[in-house]
């Protein structure tokens, strides 16, 4: 699949997921990441044939293989920032997400994320990406964290 087809498929996934317009950019980047496309600093899409490429921040953080780095974040700071950045009510965010050891997780059963496993995976991926981007203010690739959450949800 060439870059044009990958971009079209990623955008199609964002539209089909019904993501609010103010989250389109984050959702599009997440969809590209799932397809194995990494955006370079100049925002040119580049297919990646090997595994995960850590961001500069991840390279300097000690972490165990296959696990996301632990971020020290208080629950109040996380939810306040997430609410402020997205315009979503604080109470609604607290119903959907939780924070454990400084990392966000989904507080909903997989069946509420979609009718099929692929829809559930897309919804979980987009939600987790938004949580990292808006709640933790991190633009880094969090594929391991998203994968772990999807495994826990069995989607």
N, CA, C and O atoms as a GROMACS GRO file, in nm:
protein
  620
    1UNK      N    1   0.085  -0.117   0.000
    1UNK     CA    2   0.000   0.000   0.000
    1UNK      C    3   0.090   0.124   0.000
    1UNK      O    4   0.179   0.137   0.084
    2UNK      N    5   0.066   0.213  -0.094
    2UNK     CA    6   0.149   0.334  -0.098
    2UNK      C    7   0.099   0.437   0.003
    2UNK      O    8  -0.006   0.419   0.066
    3UNK      N    9   0.174   0.543   0.018
    3UNK     CA   10   0.146   0.645   0.120
    3UNK      C   11   0.008   0.707   0.101
    3UNK      O   12  -0.063   0.730   0.199
    4UNK      N   13  -0.030   0.733  -0.022
    4UNK     CA   14  -0.160   0.794  -0.049
    4UNK      C   15  -0.273   0.704   0.000
    4UNK      O   16  -0.369   0.752   0.061
    5UNK      N   17  -0.261   0.575  -0.026
    5UNK     CA   18  -0.363   0.481   0.019
    5UNK      C   19  -0.365   0.471   0.171
    5UNK      O   20  -0.472   0.458   0.231
    6UNK      N   21  -0.248   0.475   0.234
    6UNK     CA   22  -0.241   0.469   0.380
    6UNK      C   23  -0.306   0.592   0.443
    6UNK      O   24  -0.379   0.580   0.542
    7UNK      N   25  -0.280   0.709   0.386
    7UNK     CA   26  -0.341   0.831   0.437
    7UNK      C   27  -0.493   0.827   0.422
    7UNK      O   28  -0.567   0.865   0.513
    8UNK      N   29  -0.540   0.780   0.306
    8UNK     CA   30  -0.683   0.771   0.280
    8UNK      C   31  -0.749   0.672   0.376
    8UNK      O   32  -0.857   0.698   0.429
    9UNK      N   33  -0.683   0.559   0.399
    9UNK     CA   34  -0.739   0.458   0.491
    9UNK      C   35  -0.744   0.511   0.634
    9UNK      O   36  -0.841   0.486   0.706
   10UNK      N   37  -0.641   0.584   0.675
   10UNK     CA   38  -0.640   0.641   0.810
   10UNK      C   39  -0.751   0.744   0.826
   10UNK      O   40  -0.821   0.745   0.927
   11UNK      N   41  -0.768   0.830   0.727
   11UNK     CA   42  -0.874   0.932   0.735
   11UNK      C   43  -1.011   0.867   0.734
   11UNK      O   44  -1.101   0.911   0.805
   12UNK      N   45  -1.028   0.761   0.654
   12UNK     CA   46  -1.154   0.688   0.649
   12UNK      C   47  -1.187   0.630   0.786
   12UNK      O   48  -1.302   0.632   0.829
   13UNK      N   49  -1.085   0.576   0.855
   13UNK     CA   50  -1.106   0.520   0.988
   13UNK      C   51  -1.152   0.628   1.087
   13UNK      O   52  -1.239   0.603   1.170
   14UNK      N   53  -1.093   0.746   1.078
   14UNK     CA   54  -1.132   0.857   1.166
   14UNK      C   55  -1.278   0.896   1.141
   14UNK      O   56  -1.354   0.915   1.236
   15UNK      N   57  -1.315   0.906   1.015
   15UNK     CA   58  -1.453   0.944   0.983
   15UNK      C   59  -1.552   0.838   1.027
   15UNK      O   60  -1.658   0.871   1.081
   16UNK      N   61  -1.520   0.710   1.004
   16UNK     CA   62  -1.611   0.602   1.042
   16UNK      C   63  -1.626   0.590   1.193
   16UNK      O   64  -1.731   0.548   1.241
   17UNK      N   65  -1.522   0.627   1.269
   17UNK     CA   66  -1.527   0.617   1.414
   17UNK      C   67  -1.615   0.725   1.477
   17UNK      O   68  -1.651   0.715   1.594
   18UNK      N   69  -1.649   0.828   1.400
   18UNK     CA   70  -1.734   0.934   1.453
   18UNK      C   71  -1.666   1.021   1.557
   18UNK      O   72  -1.729   1.067   1.652
   19UNK      N   73  -1.539   1.043   1.539
   19UNK     CA   74  -1.459   1.123   1.632
   19UNK      C   75  -1.500   1.270   1.620
   19UNK      O   76  -1.517   1.320   1.509
   20UNK      N   77  -1.514   1.340   1.734
   20UNK     CA   78  -1.545   1.484   1.728
   20UNK      C   79  -1.437   1.559   1.649
   20UNK      O   80  -1.320   1.521   1.651
   21UNK      N   81  -1.477   1.663   1.581
   21UNK     CA   82  -1.386   1.736   1.493
   21UNK      C   83  -1.260   1.787   1.563
   21UNK      O   84  -1.152   1.786   1.504
   22UNK      N   85  -1.272   1.831   1.687
   22UNK     CA   86  -1.155   1.885   1.756
   22UNK      C   87  -1.053   1.776   1.790
   22UNK      O   88  -0.942   1.809   1.833
   23UNK      N   89  -1.088   1.649   1.773
   23UNK     CA   90  -0.995   1.538   1.798
   23UNK      C   91  -0.946   1.472   1.669
   23UNK      O   92  -0.873   1.373   1.674
   24UNK      N   93  -0.987   1.525   1.554
   24UNK     CA   94  -0.949   1.464   1.426
   24UNK      C   95  -0.798   1.449   1.408
   24UNK      O   96  -0.752   1.344   1.364
   25UNK      N   97  -0.722   1.551   1.443
   25UNK     CA   98  -0.577   1.545   1.423
   25UNK      C   99  -0.515   1.432   1.504
   25UNK      O  100  -0.432   1.356   1.453
   26UNK      N  101  -0.554   1.422   1.630
   26UNK     CA  102  -0.499   1.317   1.718
   26UNK      C  103  -0.544   1.180   1.667
   26UNK      O  104  -0.464   1.086   1.662
   27UNK      N  105  -0.669   1.168   1.630
   27UNK     CA  106  -0.721   1.040   1.582
   27UNK      C  107  -0.653   0.998   1.452
   27UNK      O  108  -0.622   0.880   1.433
   28UNK      N  109  -0.630   1.093   1.363
   28UNK     CA  110  -0.564   1.063   1.236
   28UNK      C  111  -0.422   1.013   1.260
   28UNK      O  112  -0.378   0.916   1.198
   29UNK      N  113  -0.350   1.079   1.350
   29UNK     CA  114  -0.213   1.034   1.383
   29UNK      C  115  -0.215   0.895   1.444
   29UNK      O  116  -0.128   0.813   1.416
   30UNK      N  117  -0.314   0.869   1.529
   30UNK     CA  118  -0.324   0.736   1.590
   30UNK      C  119  -0.353   0.630   1.484
   30UNK      O  120  -0.296   0.521   1.488
   31UNK      N  121  -0.442   0.662   1.391
   31UNK     CA  122  -0.474   0.568   1.284
   31UNK      C  123  -0.351   0.539   1.198
   31UNK      O  124  -0.329   0.425   1.158
   32UNK      N  125  -0.273   0.642   1.170
   32UNK     CA  126  -0.149   0.621   1.093
   32UNK      C  127  -0.052   0.534   1.171
   32UNK      O  128   0.014   0.447   1.114
   33UNK      N  129  -0.042   0.558   1.300
   33UNK     CA  130   0.048   0.480   1.384
   33UNK      C  131   0.010   0.333   1.384
   33UNK      O  132   0.097   0.246   1.379
   34UNK      N  133  -0.118   0.305   1.391
   34UNK     CA  134  -0.166   0.167   1.388
   34UNK      C  135  -0.128   0.100   1.257
   34UNK      O  136  -0.099  -0.020   1.254
   35UNK      N  137  -0.129   0.176   1.148
   35UNK     CA  138  -0.093   0.122   1.017
   35UNK      C  139   0.057   0.109   0.999
   35UNK      O  140   0.103   0.055   0.898
   36UNK      N  141   0.135   0.156   1.095
   36UNK     CA  142   0.280   0.147   1.083
   36UNK      C  143   0.341   0.264   1.009
   36UNK      O  144   0.452   0.252   0.957
   37UNK      N  145   0.272   0.376   1.004
   37UNK     CA  146   0.323   0.496   0.940
   37UNK      C  147   0.364   0.594   1.049
   37UNK      O  148   0.286   0.619   1.142
   38UNK      N  149   0.483   0.648   1.040
   38UNK     CA  150   0.532   0.743   1.138
   38UNK      C  151   0.545   0.879   1.070
   38UNK      O  152   0.596   0.888   0.959
   39UNK      N  153   0.499   0.983   1.138
   39UNK     CA  154   0.512   1.117   1.084
   39UNK      C  155   0.649   1.172   1.123
   39UNK      O  156   0.685   1.172   1.240
   40UNK      N  157   0.722   1.217   1.025
   40UNK     CA  158   0.853   1.275   1.052
   40UNK      C  159   0.836   1.415   1.109
   40UNK      O  160   0.725   1.468   1.108
   41UNK      N  161   0.944   1.476   1.159
   41UNK     CA  162   0.932   1.612   1.213
   41UNK      C  163   0.875   1.711   1.113
   41UNK      O  164   0.815   1.812   1.153
   42UNK      N  165   0.892   1.685   0.985
   42UNK     CA  166   0.839   1.777   0.884
   42UNK      C  167   0.699   1.735   0.841
   42UNK      O  168   0.646   1.786   0.743
   43UNK      N  169   0.638   1.638   0.917
   43UNK     CA  170   0.503   1.588   0.893
   43UNK      C  171   0.486   1.515   0.760
   43UNK      O  172   0.376   1.513   0.705
   44UNK      N  173   0.591   1.457   0.709
   44UNK     CA  174   0.581   1.374   0.591
   44UNK      C  175   0.560   1.231   0.638
   44UNK      O  176   0.633   1.183   0.724
   45UNK      N  177   0.462   1.162   0.582
   45UNK     CA  178   0.434   1.025   0.622
   45UNK      C  179   0.543   0.934   0.568
   45UNK      O  180   0.578   0.940   0.450
   46UNK      N  181   0.594   0.849   0.653
   46UNK     CA  182   0.700   0.758   0.615
   46UNK      C  183   0.664   0.618   0.661
   46UNK      O  184   0.651   0.596   0.782
   47UNK      N  185   0.646   0.522   0.570
   47UNK     CA  186   0.616   0.386   0.613
   47UNK      C  187   0.733   0.329   0.693
   47UNK      O  188   0.849   0.358   0.665
   48UNK      N  189   0.700   0.249   0.792
   48UNK     CA  190   0.802   0.189   0.876
   48UNK      C  191   0.790   0.038   0.863
   48UNK      O  192   0.682  -0.017   0.880
   49UNK      N  193   0.901  -0.028   0.832
   49UNK     CA  194   0.897  -0.172   0.814
   49UNK      C  195   0.940  -0.247   0.938
   49UNK      O  196   0.916  -0.367   0.948
   50UNK      N  197   1.004  -0.179   1.032
   50UNK     CA  198   1.048  -0.246   1.154
   50UNK      C  199   0.953  -0.211   1.266
   50UNK      O  200   0.850  -0.149   1.243
   51UNK      N  201   0.985  -0.251   1.388
   51UNK     CA  202   0.900  -0.229   1.504
   51UNK      C  203   0.895  -0.084   1.548
   51UNK      O  204   0.927   0.007   1.472
   52UNK      N  205   0.854  -0.067   1.671
   52UNK     CA  206   0.836   0.065   1.732
   52UNK      C  207   0.968   0.142   1.737
   52UNK      O  208   1.072   0.087   1.774
   53UNK      N  209   0.963   0.270   1.700
   53UNK     CA  210   1.079   0.358   1.709
   53UNK      C  211   1.053   0.456   1.822
   53UNK      O  212   0.963   0.540   1.811
   54UNK      N  213   1.130   0.450   1.930
   54UNK     CA  214   1.104   0.537   2.044
   54UNK      C  215   1.128   0.683   2.011
   54UNK      O  216   1.216   0.718   1.932
   55UNK      N  217   1.049   0.768   2.074
   55UNK     CA  218   1.068   0.911   2.061
   55UNK      C  219   1.192   0.950   2.141
   55UNK      O  220   1.238   0.870   2.222
   56UNK      N  221   1.247   1.069   2.121
   56UNK     CA  222   1.364   1.111   2.200
   56UNK      C  223   1.339   1.105   2.350
   56UNK      O  224   1.430   1.071   2.426
   57UNK      N  225   1.217   1.136   2.394
   57UNK     CA  226   1.186   1.130   2.537
   57UNK      C  227   1.192   0.987   2.588
   57UNK      O  228   1.242   0.962   2.698
   58UNK      N  229   1.142   0.892   2.509
   58UNK     CA  230   1.142   0.752   2.551
   58UNK      C  231   1.283   0.694   2.557
   58UNK      O  232   1.310   0.609   2.640
   59UNK      N  233   1.371   0.739   2.470
   59UNK     CA  234   1.507   0.685   2.467
   59UNK      C  235   1.582   0.715   2.596
   59UNK      O  236   1.673   0.641   2.632
   60UNK      N  237   1.546   0.823   2.664
   60UNK     CA  238   1.617   0.862   2.784
   60UNK      C  239   1.550   0.815   2.911
   60UNK      O  240   1.603   0.835   3.020
   61UNK      N  241   1.434   0.752   2.900
   61UNK     CA  242   1.362   0.703   3.017
   61UNK      C  243   1.391   0.556   3.036
   61UNK      O  244   1.380   0.479   2.941
   62UNK      N  245   1.428   0.514   3.157
   62UNK     CA  246   1.446   0.372   3.181
   62UNK      C  247   1.309   0.303   3.183
   62UNK      O  248   1.216   0.352   3.246
   63UNK      N  249   1.298   0.192   3.113
   63UNK     CA  250   1.173   0.119   3.112
   63UNK      C  251   1.198  -0.028   3.086
   63UNK      O  252   1.301  -0.067   3.030
   64UNK      N  253   1.103  -0.108   3.127
   64UNK     CA  254   1.112  -0.250   3.104
   64UNK      C  255   1.064  -0.278   2.962
   64UNK      O  256   0.980  -0.204   2.911
   65UNK      N  257   1.115  -0.381   2.900
   65UNK     CA  258   1.076  -0.414   2.764
   65UNK      C  259   0.926  -0.438   2.757
   65UNK      O  260   0.871  -0.512   2.839
   66UNK      N  261   0.860  -0.375   2.660
   66UNK     CA  262   0.718  -0.395   2.638
   66UNK      C  263   0.627  -0.317   2.729
   66UNK      O  264   0.505  -0.335   2.722
   67UNK      N  265   0.679  -0.233   2.814
   67UNK     CA  266   0.592  -0.156   2.903
   67UNK      C  267   0.613  -0.007   2.878
   67UNK      O  268   0.720   0.038   2.837
   68UNK      N  269   0.506   0.067   2.904
   68UNK     CA  270   0.514   0.212   2.888
   68UNK      C  271   0.585   0.271   3.008
   68UNK      O  272   0.574   0.218   3.118
   69UNK      N  273   0.659   0.381   2.989
   69UNK     CA  274   0.728   0.443   3.101
   69UNK      C  275   0.627   0.500   3.201
   69UNK      O  276   0.519   0.545   3.162
   70UNK      N  277   0.664   0.498   3.327
   70UNK     CA  278   0.576   0.551   3.431
   70UNK      C  279   0.592   0.701   3.435
   70UNK      O  280   0.703   0.753   3.444
   71UNK      N  281   0.480   0.770   3.429
   71UNK     CA  282   0.479   0.916   3.432
   71UNK      C  283   0.419   0.957   3.565
   71UNK      O  284   0.311   0.909   3.601
   72UNK      N  285   0.485   1.042   3.638
   72UNK     CA  286   0.431   1.089   3.766
   72UNK      C  287   0.328   1.197   3.738
   72UNK      O  288   0.362   1.308   3.699
   73UNK      N  289   0.203   1.165   3.760
   73UNK     CA  290   0.094   1.256   3.729
   73UNK      C  291  -0.015   1.236   3.834
   73UNK      O  292  -0.054   1.123   3.862
   74UNK      N  293  -0.064   1.345   3.891
   74UNK     CA  294  -0.174   1.331   3.986
   74UNK      C  295  -0.305   1.323   3.909
   74UNK      O  296  -0.317   1.375   3.798
   75UNK      N  297  -0.401   1.258   3.970
   75UNK     CA  298  -0.531   1.240   3.907
   75UNK      C  299  -0.598   1.375   3.880
   75UNK      O  300  -0.656   1.394   3.773
   76UNK      N  301  -0.591   1.466   3.974
   76UNK     CA  302  -0.654   1.597   3.956
   76UNK      C  303  -0.592   1.674   3.840
   76UNK      O  304  -0.664   1.734   3.761
   77UNK      N  305  -0.459   1.673   3.831
   77UNK     CA  306  -0.391   1.742   3.721
   77UNK      C  307  -0.429   1.682   3.587
   77UNK      O  308  -0.459   1.754   3.491
   78UNK      N  309  -0.428   1.549   3.580
   78UNK     CA  310  -0.459   1.479   3.456
   78UNK      C  311  -0.600   1.515   3.407
   78UNK      O  312  -0.616   1.559   3.294
   79UNK      N  313  -0.700   1.496   3.493
   79UNK     CA  314  -0.838   1.521   3.451
   79UNK      C  315  -0.865   1.669   3.425
   79UNK      O  316  -0.941   1.702   3.334
   80UNK      N  317  -0.806   1.757   3.503
   80UNK     CA  318  -0.824   1.902   3.480
   80UNK      C  319  -0.767   1.942   3.344
   80UNK      O  320  -0.832   2.015   3.269
   81UNK      N  321  -0.646   1.896   3.314
   81UNK     CA  322  -0.582   1.929   3.187
   81UNK      C  323  -0.661   1.869   3.070
   81UNK      O  324  -0.684   1.935   2.968
   82UNK      N  325  -0.702   1.743   3.084
   82UNK     CA  326  -0.778   1.674   2.980
   82UNK      C  327  -0.909   1.748   2.952
   82UNK      O  328  -0.945   1.768   2.836
   83UNK      N  329  -0.979   1.788   3.058
   83UNK     CA  330  -1.105   1.860   3.044
   83UNK      C  331  -1.084   1.996   2.978
   83UNK      O  332  -1.158   2.035   2.887
   84UNK      N  333  -0.983   2.068   3.024
   84UNK     CA  334  -0.954   2.201   2.970
   84UNK      C  335  -0.917   2.194   2.821
   84UNK      O  336  -0.964   2.275   2.741
   85UNK      N  337  -0.835   2.097   2.784
   85UNK     CA  338  -0.787   2.086   2.646
   85UNK      C  339  -0.895   2.038   2.549
   85UNK      O  340  -0.894   2.078   2.432
   86UNK      N  341  -0.987   1.955   2.594
   86UNK     CA  342  -1.088   1.898   2.504
   86UNK      C  343  -1.224   1.963   2.515
   86UNK      O  344  -1.306   1.952   2.424
   87UNK      N  345  -1.249   2.032   2.626
   87UNK     CA  346  -1.381   2.090   2.646
   87UNK      C  347  -1.484   1.988   2.694
   87UNK      O  348  -1.603   2.017   2.698
   88UNK      N  349  -1.438   1.868   2.729
   88UNK     CA  350  -1.526   1.763   2.778
   88UNK      C  351  -1.542   1.780   2.930
   88UNK      O  352  -1.445   1.809   3.000
   89UNK      N  353  -1.664   1.762   2.978
   89UNK     CA  354  -1.694   1.778   3.120
   89UNK      C  355  -1.606   1.685   3.204
   89UNK      O  356  -1.585   1.569   3.169
   90UNK      N  357  -1.555   1.738   3.314
   90UNK     CA  358  -1.466   1.664   3.403
   90UNK      C  359  -1.531   1.534   3.453
   90UNK      O  360  -1.465   1.430   3.458
   91UNK      N  361  -1.658   1.541   3.491
   91UNK     CA  362  -1.728   1.422   3.541
   91UNK      C  363  -1.738   1.314   3.434
   91UNK      O  364  -1.725   1.195   3.463
   92UNK      N  365  -1.762   1.355   3.310
   92UNK     CA  366  -1.771   1.258   3.200
   92UNK      C  367  -1.637   1.189   3.177
   92UNK      O  368  -1.632   1.068   3.154
   93UNK      N  369  -1.529   1.265   3.184
   93UNK     CA  370  -1.396   1.205   3.167
   93UNK      C  371  -1.366   1.105   3.278
   93UNK      O  372  -1.308   1.000   3.253
   94UNK      N  373  -1.404   1.139   3.400
   94UNK     CA  374  -1.378   1.050   3.514
   94UNK      C  375  -1.461   0.922   3.507
   94UNK      O  376  -1.424   0.822   3.567
   95UNK      N  377  -1.572   0.924   3.434
   95UNK     CA  378  -1.651   0.803   3.414
   95UNK      C  379  -1.584   0.710   3.311
   95UNK      O  380  -1.597   0.588   3.321
   96UNK      N  381  -1.515   0.767   3.215
   96UNK     CA  382  -1.457   0.689   3.105
   96UNK      C  383  -1.313   0.647   3.134
   96UNK      O  384  -1.274   0.536   3.098
   97UNK      N  385  -1.234   0.733   3.197
   97UNK     CA  386  -1.092   0.707   3.220
   97UNK      C  387  -1.060   0.694   3.368
   97UNK      O  388  -1.134   0.743   3.453
   98UNK      N  389  -0.950   0.629   3.397
   98UNK     CA  390  -0.894   0.626   3.532
   98UNK      C  391  -0.744   0.646   3.518
   98UNK      O  392  -0.688   0.634   3.410
   99UNK      N  393  -0.680   0.677   3.628
   99UNK     CA  394  -0.536   0.697   3.629
   99UNK      C  395  -0.477   0.602   3.733
   99UNK      O  396  -0.516   0.604   3.849
  100UNK      N  397  -0.384   0.516   3.688
  100UNK     CA  398  -0.319   0.420   3.778
  100UNK      C  399  -0.169   0.432   3.763
  100UNK      O  400  -0.115   0.413   3.653
  101UNK      N  401  -0.101   0.464   3.871
  101UNK     CA  402   0.044   0.484   3.871
  101UNK      C  403   0.085   0.587   3.765
  101UNK      O  404   0.188   0.572   3.699
  102UNK      N  405   0.005   0.690   3.751
  102UNK     CA  406   0.036   0.799   3.660
  102UNK      C  407   0.002   0.773   3.515
  102UNK      O  408   0.030   0.858   3.430
  103UNK      N  409  -0.058   0.658   3.482
  103UNK     CA  410  -0.092   0.626   3.344
  103UNK      C  411  -0.243   0.610   3.329
  103UNK      O  412  -0.308   0.553   3.416
  104UNK      N  413  -0.299   0.662   3.218
  104UNK     CA  414  -0.443   0.652   3.198
  104UNK      C  415  -0.485   0.512   3.152
  104UNK      O  416  -0.408   0.438   3.092
  105UNK      N  417  -0.610   0.480   3.183
  105UNK     CA  418  -0.671   0.357   3.137
  105UNK      C  419  -0.818   0.382   3.113
  105UNK      O  420  -0.872   0.484   3.154
  106UNK      N  421  -0.884   0.288   3.045
  106UNK     CA  422  -1.026   0.302   3.016
  106UNK      C  423  -1.108   0.232   3.124
  106UNK      O  424  -1.076   0.121   3.166
  107UNK      N  425  -1.213   0.299   3.167
  107UNK     CA  426  -1.296   0.252   3.277
  107UNK      C  427  -1.430   0.203   3.224
  107UNK      O  428  -1.532   0.213   3.293
  108UNK      N  429  -1.432   0.150   3.103
  108UNK     CA  430  -1.555   0.102   3.041
  108UNK      C  431  -1.533  -0.039   2.986
  108UNK      O  432  -1.421  -0.074   2.949
  109UNK      N  433  -1.638  -0.121   2.982
  109UNK     CA  434  -1.622  -0.252   2.921
  109UNK      C  435  -1.611  -0.239   2.769
  109UNK      O  436  -1.663  -0.145   2.709
  110UNK      N  437  -1.543  -0.333   2.709
  110UNK     CA  438  -1.519  -0.329   2.564
  110UNK      C  439  -1.650  -0.324   2.486
  110UNK      O  440  -1.656  -0.259   2.381
  111UNK      N  441  -1.754  -0.392   2.533
  111UNK     CA  442  -1.881  -0.396   2.460
  111UNK      C  443  -1.942  -0.257   2.439
  111UNK      O  444  -2.021  -0.237   2.347
  112UNK      N  445  -1.905  -0.161   2.524
  112UNK     CA  446  -1.957  -0.025   2.510
  112UNK      C  447  -1.875   0.059   2.411
  112UNK      O  448  -1.910   0.173   2.382
  113UNK      N  449  -1.766   0.001   2.360
  113UNK     CA  450  -1.680   0.073   2.267
  113UNK      C  451  -1.714   0.045   2.121
  113UNK      O  452  -1.663   0.112   2.032
  114UNK      N  453  -1.799  -0.053   2.096
  114UNK     CA  454  -1.836  -0.084   1.958
  114UNK      C  455  -1.893  -0.223   1.946
  114UNK      O  456  -1.881  -0.306   2.037
  115UNK      N  457  -1.956  -0.249   1.831
  115UNK     CA  458  -2.022  -0.377   1.808
  115UNK      C  459  -1.924  -0.488   1.772
  115UNK      O  460  -1.946  -0.604   1.807
  116UNK      N  461  -1.816  -0.455   1.704
  116UNK     CA  462  -1.718  -0.555   1.662
  116UNK      C  463  -1.586  -0.531   1.734
  116UNK      O  464  -1.562  -0.424   1.790
  117UNK      N  465  -1.502  -0.632   1.733
  117UNK     CA  466  -1.371  -0.618   1.798
  117UNK      C  467  -1.287  -0.511   1.730
  117UNK      O  468  -1.213  -0.438   1.797
  118UNK      N  469  -1.296  -0.500   1.599
  118UNK     CA  470  -1.218  -0.398   1.530
  118UNK      C  471  -1.266  -0.257   1.567
  118UNK      O  472  -1.185  -0.166   1.583
  119UNK      N  473  -1.397  -0.240   1.581
  119UNK     CA  474  -1.451  -0.110   1.623
  119UNK      C  475  -1.409  -0.079   1.766
  119UNK      O  476  -1.378   0.035   1.799
  120UNK      N  477  -1.409  -0.181   1.852
  120UNK     CA  478  -1.366  -0.163   1.990
  120UNK      C  479  -1.219  -0.124   1.998
  120UNK      O  480  -1.181  -0.037   2.076
  121UNK      N  481  -1.138  -0.190   1.916
  121UNK     CA  482  -0.994  -0.159   1.913
  121UNK      C  483  -0.970  -0.017   1.866
  121UNK      O  484  -0.889   0.055   1.925
  122UNK      N  485  -1.040   0.025   1.761
  122UNK     CA  486  -1.026   0.163   1.712
  122UNK      C  487  -1.067   0.264   1.818
  122UNK      O  488  -0.997   0.362   1.841
  123UNK      N  489  -1.180   0.239   1.883
  123UNK     CA  490  -1.229   0.332   1.984
  123UNK      C  491  -1.132   0.339   2.103
  123UNK      O  492  -1.104   0.447   2.154
  124UNK      N  493  -1.083   0.224   2.147
  124UNK     CA  494  -0.988   0.222   2.260
  124UNK      C  495  -0.859   0.293   2.222
  124UNK      O  496  -0.803   0.368   2.303
  125UNK      N  497  -0.812   0.270   2.102
  125UNK     CA  498  -0.689   0.334   2.055
  125UNK      C  499  -0.704   0.486   2.050
  125UNK      O  500  -0.616   0.559   2.096
  126UNK      N  501  -0.813   0.531   1.996
  126UNK     CA  502  -0.834   0.676   1.985
  126UNK      C  503  -0.854   0.739   2.124
  126UNK      O  504  -0.805   0.849   2.149
  127UNK      N  505  -0.924   0.670   2.211
  127UNK     CA  506  -0.946   0.724   2.345
  127UNK      C  507  -0.814   0.732   2.423
  127UNK      O  508  -0.786   0.832   2.488
  128UNK      N  509  -0.734   0.627   2.415
  128UNK     CA  510  -0.605   0.626   2.485
  128UNK      C  511  -0.509   0.729   2.427
  128UNK      O  512  -0.436   0.795   2.501
  129UNK      N  513  -0.510   0.743   2.296
  129UNK     CA  514  -0.425   0.843   2.232
  129UNK      C  515  -0.465   0.983   2.278
  129UNK      O  516  -0.379   1.066   2.308
  130UNK      N  517  -0.594   1.008   2.284
  130UNK     CA  518  -0.642   1.139   2.332
  130UNK      C  519  -0.602   1.160   2.477
  130UNK      O  520  -0.564   1.271   2.515
  131UNK      N  521  -0.611   1.056   2.559
  131UNK     CA  522  -0.574   1.068   2.701
  131UNK      C  523  -0.427   1.104   2.716
  131UNK      O  524  -0.392   1.190   2.796
  132UNK      N  525  -0.341   1.039   2.638
  132UNK     CA  526  -0.198   1.071   2.647
  132UNK      C  527  -0.170   1.210   2.592
  132UNK      O  528  -0.092   1.285   2.650
  133UNK      N  529  -0.233   1.244   2.482
  133UNK     CA  530  -0.206   1.373   2.418
  133UNK      C  531  -0.260   1.490   2.500
  133UNK      O  532  -0.187   1.586   2.525
  134UNK      N  533  -0.386   1.482   2.541
  134UNK     CA  534  -0.447   1.594   2.610
  134UNK      C  535  -0.431   1.588   2.762
  134UNK      O  536  -0.413   1.692   2.825
  135UNK      N  537  -0.436   1.469   2.820
  135UNK     CA  538  -0.428   1.457   2.965
  135UNK      C  539  -0.287   1.461   3.018
  135UNK      O  540  -0.260   1.524   3.120
  136UNK      N  541  -0.195   1.393   2.948
  136UNK     CA  542  -0.056   1.391   2.992
  136UNK      C  543   0.030   1.488   2.914
  136UNK      O  544   0.148   1.506   2.944
  137UNK      N  545  -0.029   1.550   2.812
  137UNK     CA  546   0.042   1.646   2.729
  137UNK      C  547   0.167   1.584   2.666
  137UNK      O  548   0.273   1.645   2.661
  138UNK      N  549   0.150   1.461   2.618
  138UNK     CA  550   0.259   1.389   2.554
  138UNK      C  551   0.218   1.356   2.411
  138UNK      O  552   0.111   1.299   2.388
  139UNK      N  553   0.302   1.390   2.317
  139UNK     CA  554   0.275   1.359   2.177
  139UNK      C  555   0.346   1.230   2.135
  139UNK      O  556   0.333   1.188   2.020
  140UNK      N  557   0.420   1.168   2.226
  140UNK     CA  558   0.497   1.049   2.193
  140UNK      C  559   0.409   0.931   2.156
  140UNK      O  560   0.289   0.929   2.186
  141UNK      N  561   0.467   0.836   2.091
  141UNK     CA  562   0.399   0.716   2.047
  141UNK      C  563   0.381   0.623   2.167
  141UNK      O  564   0.479   0.586   2.230
  142UNK      N  565   0.261   0.587   2.198
  142UNK     CA  566   0.232   0.503   2.315
  142UNK      C  567   0.167   0.372   2.271
  142UNK      O  568   0.067   0.329   2.328
  143UNK      N  569   0.224   0.310   2.170
  143UNK     CA  570   0.169   0.187   2.116
  143UNK      C  571   0.161   0.078   2.223
  143UNK      O  572   0.060   0.008   2.231
  144UNK      N  573   0.265   0.063   2.305
  144UNK     CA  574   0.265  -0.040   2.408
  144UNK      C  575   0.152  -0.019   2.508
  144UNK      O  576   0.087  -0.115   2.550
  145UNK      N  577   0.128   0.104   2.547
  145UNK     CA  578   0.021   0.133   2.643
  145UNK      C  579  -0.116   0.104   2.583
  145UNK      O  580  -0.203   0.048   2.650
  146UNK      N  581  -0.135   0.140   2.457
  146UNK     CA  582  -0.261   0.115   2.389
  146UNK      C  583  -0.281  -0.035   2.372
  146UNK      O  584  -0.390  -0.087   2.396
  147UNK      N  585  -0.176  -0.105   2.332
  147UNK     CA  586  -0.185  -0.250   2.314
  147UNK      C  587  -0.221  -0.318   2.446
  147UNK      O  588  -0.305  -0.408   2.449
  148UNK      N  589  -0.159  -0.275   2.555
  148UNK     CA  590  -0.187  -0.332   2.687
  148UNK      C  591  -0.333  -0.310   2.725
  148UNK      O  592  -0.399  -0.400   2.776
  149UNK      N  593  -0.383  -0.190   2.701
  149UNK     CA  594  -0.522  -0.158   2.734
  149UNK      C  595  -0.618  -0.244   2.651
  149UNK      O  596  -0.717  -0.294   2.704
  150UNK      N  597  -0.589  -0.260   2.522
  150UNK     CA  598  -0.674  -0.344   2.437
  150UNK      C  599  -0.670  -0.490   2.481
  150UNK      O  600  -0.772  -0.560   2.474
  151UNK      N  601  -0.555  -0.537   2.526
  151UNK     CA  602  -0.546  -0.674   2.577
  151UNK      C  603  -0.629  -0.689   2.704
  151UNK      O  604  -0.696  -0.791   2.723
  152UNK      N  605  -0.625  -0.588   2.791
  152UNK     CA  606  -0.704  -0.594   2.914
  152UNK      C  607  -0.854  -0.592   2.883
  152UNK      O  608  -0.932  -0.656   2.952
  153UNK      N  609  -0.892  -0.518   2.781
  153UNK     CA  610  -1.032  -0.512   2.740
  153UNK      C  611  -1.074  -0.631   2.655
  153UNK      O  612  -1.192  -0.651   2.628
  154UNK      N  613  -0.975  -0.710   2.613
  154UNK     CA  614  -0.994  -0.826   2.525
  154UNK      C  615  -1.058  -0.785   2.393
  154UNK      O  616  -1.150  -0.849   2.343
  155UNK      N  617  -1.005  -0.677   2.339
  155UNK     CA  618  -1.053  -0.632   2.207
  155UNK      C  619  -0.938  -0.626   2.110
  155UNK      O  620  -0.957  -0.591   1.994
   0.00000   0.00000   0.00000
